[in-house]
């Protein structure tokens, strides 16, 4: 474990320093390690930082705590990913309230090309479970990873159906990764590690208390290109996740059900309020996500890069190297083109039919 990682973990252990302020401190100072070595007089000039917050910084104490966290994670094969880490999920990185640091255990790809979140009621009916099984069977050939929350009902059904169909599946926990909740799902978690994994923003030892679940839901929403709600009552965690996904400009789908069923009411409300697209078959998902067009086209003419200006050439070269596409911030970093100029150039290339926009602010060659 490198030295910078110690300071990244230590930064997250400072009381009262949340994710947004952590990112702001690193943005101003350059690295987590530099936050601790920057004079207090300079830190106080950073917006949102005051003497009260700085007074709780205790380098020796927090580094000591960080060393214990890192040691425990190494023993349990848990990866610690700071938001600047290349393996940190790119989908989360572009979201303002994303966690600055996450803990991940497993062999899954947190930057898989296609991800589908599956959520719903803890009191799933036979209908809801059957829909999950059918959905996962249809997703098996679509090259996706699934995301859910390991809860009773629809969540655990999604993980188990994904395993049955050999789909990588990732579970997002509210507590630490050593606090599997509910405990009866531990064996399923162990099976998920081979191709997927489990993830949390909270360090080991954190109990899955009620107030942590809404925060957990934002990670499920953030990691998903599309979120599918399968059975939800009028209120509950699934609807919270759907609302968050909607505010993130994610595509939300809801499965219609019996109008007399309490656990279909939430789905129907999402559909009638036009915050969700009705999901009745796999084509609904593939069509709306443009995944039905996501196949190689051998008849496409070869691009002559000499016909383009330098910015366009840089963009095309970057996208040629990544067949699954790139997030706009990744593309900006690779090409060193500002986000404003990049947005304009991408729009021009899209009008010319050379670039295709994908959900989650991703782009690929058409």
N, C-alpha and C positions, 0 to 999 in steps of 0.2 A: 504494500500500500504506500503510495507516494506521500510526501510531506504535505502537498497542497490539499490532499483528501482529508487529512487530519483537521486542517483549518476549515474546510467546507462543512464537515460534520460539526465542529465546534461552533461555527457561526449559527447553525440551526439550533444549538442548545442554549443560546443566550436568551434569557427570559424576556418576553415582550417584543422580540424581533421576529416579525412575521415574514411570509414569503416575499411579499412585494418589497418590503424594506431591505431584505437580504439581497434581492436582485439589484436594488438601487445602490446599495453600498458597494457591491462588487462592480457594478457599472462605473461608478465614480472612481473606485480605487484600483481596479484592474484585475485583482485576484482576491480570493478569500483571505489568503495569508496577509495581503497588503492592508486589509481592513484593520487587522490587529496592530499593524506597525505604523499606521497613519496617525499623526498627532491629533489629539482630541480637538484642538482648535480648528483643524481642517474638517474633521468629521462633522462638527456642529454646523458647518455651512451647507451640508447636504440637506436638501428638502426632506422634512419628515423626521430628521434626527435631532434630538435635543439632549441636554445634559442629563435628564432623568434616565433616558434610555442608555446613554453611554455609561452611566454609573454602575450598571449591572454587568458590564464586561469585565470578566476576571479571566485573563488569558490562561494562567496555570490551572485553574479549576476547570474551565471549559475544555482545554486540551486534554486534561486527565480524563474527563468524562468521555470525550471523543475517542480516546485510545481504547477505553473499555467497550464502547459501541463497536468500533472497528474489529477488535479482537473477537467479540461474540459473533459478528457477521462472518468473519473468515472461517470460524469453526463450523458454521452452519451453511457455508457456500452461498451466502447472500451478497449480492452486488449492491454497492452504494453508488447511486448515480446522481451527481449534481446537475443542475440544469444546463451547465456549459459542457457536459460530457457528450461526446459524439454518439454514445449509445442511449442517451436520454431520449424518450419518445418525442419525435419532431412535432407530432400532433399536439402534444401538451405545451411545447415550448412557445407556440404562438398565442397561447391563451393567457390573458393577463393575470388571472388568479390561480395559475397552475402551481403545484408544489415546487419549491426550489430544490428539494432533495427527495429522492424516492429510494425505497429498498425493494429489490427484485430477486426472486429465487426461481430458477428454472432455466430452460434452454430455448425458450421462445424468442421470437424476434419482435421487439417492442416497436419496430418501425416496419412492420409488415405492409405490403402494398395495398391490401384491402382489409378493412376491419368492420365487423358488425357487432354492435352491442345488443344484447338480448336481456330484457328486464320484465318484471311483472310481479304479480301478487305472491305473497308467501303461502297463500291458501289456494294453490292452483287446482283447478278441476281436471277431470280426465280429458276434457276438450282442450284445455290449455296445454297440458302435457303432450297430447297428440299433435297439436300444432307445432310445438317446439321440435318434436321428433321429425315431423315432415319438413320443417324449415331446414334443420341441420342436414337431413338427407339430401335436400336440394342444393345446399351450400357446399357440399362435399367436393363438387367438381368446379367450384367458382374460384378457388385459390384464395380463400379468406381465412382470417383468424377471428375467433369470437371472444367477446369480452362480457363478463357479468360479475355479480357480487357475492357468489357463494352462499346466498341466503337460502332458506327453505323455499319450496315451490318452484316457480319458473326459473329462478337463477340456477339452482343446482341441477335442474332438468336440462338446462342449456349446456352446462359444463359436461354432464354425463352423456348427453346426445352427441356433443362435439367429439368426445373421446371415442364413442362408438363409431363415428364416421371418420375418425382419424384427422379431425380438424384441430389445429393448434388452438388452445383456449386459455385465456388469462383471467384469473380471479383477482378482484380488487378488494382488499380487506380494510375494515375501519380501524382495527387495532394493529398491533405489531404482528410480524409474520410468524412469531412463536405462539400467537394467541388465535388459533383457528377457531372461527365462530360461524355456525355452531360446530362443536367438537366432533359431532357424528360425521361431518363432511371431510374429516382429516384424510381418510383413505383416498377419497376422490382427489384431494389436493396433491397427494403424493403421485397419483397417476398423471396429473396435469403437468408435472415438472419436466417430463421427457421432451415434449414438443411445445409446451406452453409455459405456464408458471403462475406464481402468485406475487402480488405487488401491494405495497402500502407506502404512504407518506410518513407513517409513524414508526419510531424506533422500536426495537425489541422490548418486550415488557409492557407495552401500552395495551391496556384493557379496551375491548371494543365497546366503549360507553356510547349511549344514545346520541349525544351531540356530535359524535364523529361520523355518523352515517351520512348525513347530508353532504359533508365534505368529501366522503368517499364517492358519493354519486357523481360529483363534478368530474372526478377522474375517469369514471366509466364513460361519461358523456364526451369528455375530451379525447379519449383514446379511440373513439368510434367514428368511422366515416358515416355510418348510418346507425340509427338506434331503432330497434323494433320493440314495441310494447305489446306483450302478449298477456292479456288479462290484467286489469287494474281496477281497483275500486275507485270511488269518487275522490278519495284522498289516499296518500301513501307515498312510499319511497320511489316507486316506479314513475309516478307522475312528476315528482320532484326532478328525477333524472331527465325525463322528457322535456320539462320546462328549461332546464339548464342547457340541454342539447340544442333546443330551439334558439336560445339566446346566443349560443356559439355558432349559429348559422349551419348547424348540422342537419342532415335530412332525417326526419323523424317519421316512422311508420307505426301504425296501430292496427291490430287485428280485430275486425268486427266480431261480435258474438251475439248470443241470444239477448234480445232487448230486455228480458225480464231478469237476467243474471246480474247480480250486484257487481261481480268481478269483470263485467264487460262495460260497465257504465263509464269508467275512466277512459277506456279506449274510444268509446263513442263520443265522449266530450271532446277528446283531442281531434277527432275527425271532423265533427260538426263545427268546431271553432277554427278549422283549417290550420291547425298547428301540427297536424300529422296527415300523412298520405295513407289511405286504406291499404292494408296488405292482405291479399287473398291468395296470391300465388307468387312463385319465385320471379316470374317475369315483371311483377310490380316493382320489385327491388332492382333487378338488373336494368330495366328500362330507365327508371328514374335516376339511377346512379351512373348511367352510361356504361355500365359494365358489360352490357350485351354487345357493345362495339369494341370492347377491349381485347382485340385479337390482331395478330400480325397481318399486314396487308402486303403480300409479295408483289403486287402490281403497282405499288406506289412508286412514282418517279424518284430518281436519285437527286438529292438536293445539290445544287452548285453553289457552294458557299461564297464564291467570288462575286456573286450577284448581290450580296448583302453587305451592309455597313458593318463596322467592327462590333457594335453592341449586339446586333442581330446574330452575327457569327458566333459570338461568345455564348449567347443563349442557346442557339441550336446545337453547338458542340456539347454543352453541358447536358442538354436533354438527350442527345444521342448516346451519351455515356450511361444514362440512367433510364432504361427502357420502361420502368414502372412509374417514372415521373418524379418530380421534385416539389417540395414545398417552396412557396415563393421566397421565404426567408433563406432557405438553403441555396436557392438559385441566385439570390442577391449576394450571398457570401462567396459562392464559387466564381461568379462572373465579376464581382466587385462593382456591380451597377447598383446605384441607389434604388430604394424601393419605389420611389415616385417615377423615376425614369423606366425602371423595369416594368411597372404596371402598364405604362404607356406602350412600350415595345411589345409586351405580351399581347395586348389588345390588338395591335396592328397585325401581328403574326397570326392571331386567332381569326381576324377578319379575312386574312389571305388563305385560311384553311391549312396553315402549317403547324399550328399549335392548338392543342385541345385542353380546355380547363376541366379539372376534376373536382369533386367535393373536397372540402378541407383546404382550399387554396393551393391545390396541387396542379402542376402542369406537365404535359408530356407532348411529344411530337404526335401530330395527327396521323 
